């Protein structure tokens, strides 16, 4: 999957992200945080970054994430797509069961309002985990389509 991040604050120094590694590089500063920070990167229809918004500040090993907070930022910024991101202060970017569950929930909620989830990236110390690169975003979208098809809902 190709997507790009444009740093809108300094048009002469634009940052392009063609893959999860480049998004990780853009957000690497969060790898040093001692608490979990959950962010949503909101993009317009041309994949231009509108805003990177921290939506939740947690503890050393968890962060409460509510779909309504993500959706509020998407609507406020008129986002067409998003990249979700959060750090793991332990340095290990492997997703927990809770990380997978909230990602699936967010993909489904955002899909209901026609906002595409491009990726969810977990930032660790010197490495990252991409839900997109590991096929999970696609799996969650396919599960959503299967679910709505079974209910005969056209979304």
N, C-alpha and C positions, 0 to 999 in steps of 0.2 A: 504494500500500500504506500502510495506517495502522498505526502502532505508537506506543507511548508509553513514555517513560522517567520513572520516578518516583524522585526522590532519597529514599532510605529513611532517611538519617541525620537529616533535618530535616523531619518531616512538615508543619510549618507553612510550609515554603518549598519545596514540591514543584516539580520541573521536569518539564514535559510535552514530549514530542517527537512531533509529528505528521508530521514529514518529516525528510529527511536534513539539511536546513539546521539544524534544531533540535538534532539529534544533533551536528552540527559545532560549533554554538555551545557545547554542553555540554562538548565535548572540545577546544575551541580552544586551551586552554593548552598542548597538545602541539605546536602549530605552531611553537613557539619552541625546541623541543628540538634539540640539535645531533647527536643520534643517533636512528636509527629505533627506535621503540617500537611493538610489536604488542600490541594489547589485545583481549580478548573481554569483551563486555558480556553478562552472563547474566541471563535473564528467567524469571520463573515463568509459569504457565499463564494468568495474568491480565495479562501484559505488565508486571509490576512488576519494576523493576530489583532483582536480588538483589545483584549485585556487578559492578564493573568491574575486571578483573584484567589487569595487564600480564603477558604470557606470554613475551615475548622482547625483549631489548635488543640492538640491533645496532650497526652502524657508521654512517657518514655516508650510505651508499647501499644498505644491505641489512640484513636481519634474518632469521636462521634461524627458520623457523616449522615446528613439527612437529604434525601432527594429533593425536598422542597427548597432547600438552600441552593442547591446546584441549579435547579430549574429557575429560581428567582434571578440568579445571575445571568443565566442564558437569556431570559426574557428581557432583563434590564439592558443587556448589551446587544440584543437582537442577533444572537449567535445562530449560525447555521450548523455548526459542528463544534465539538469540544475534544480536548485531550484532558483526561483526568490525570492527576499526579499526586503522589505523596512520598514522603521520605520514611525510612526506617532508621531511627537513631542507633540501633544495634549495628548497622552497617551491612546487614544481610538483606538483600532485596527480594528474597524468595517470598511469594505471596502466602499469606495465611488463609485458612478456611474462611475467615471473616472478610479478608480482602477480596476473595473470589465471590463471595455472596453479595457484598455491596456493589461490586463492579457489575455483576449480572443484573442486580436490581436497578442500578443507574442506567445501564444500557437499555433496559426495557422501558423505564420511565421516560427517558429522553426520546426513545423511538416513538412513544405515544404522542409526543408533541413535535415530531418531524425534525429532531435534532440528531445528527449523526455523531456517534462516539468513535473517534478515530483511533484512540488508544488509551490505555491506563498504564502509566509508567511509575514503577516503584524505584526510588532513588536510594542507593546504598553507598557505602564507602568505596569509591573507585569502580563501581559496577551498577548495573540497573537490571530490572526485569520489565519486559514489554508484554502486555497481554495480547497485543496485536501480533507481534512476532511469534508468539507461542500459540496462536490460533484461537485464543479464548474469546476475543471480541466477535469473531466470525461465528463461533459456536453459540454464543449468547444471542446473537442476532437470529441465527437459524432456529434456535429453540423458541424465540419470541414468535417468529413467523409460523412455526409448527403449531404453537399454542393458539394463536389467533385463527389459524386455518381450522383447527379442530372446533373452535367455538363459532366458526363461520362469521368472523368479524373482519371487515375489510378496513385495514389500517395501512 
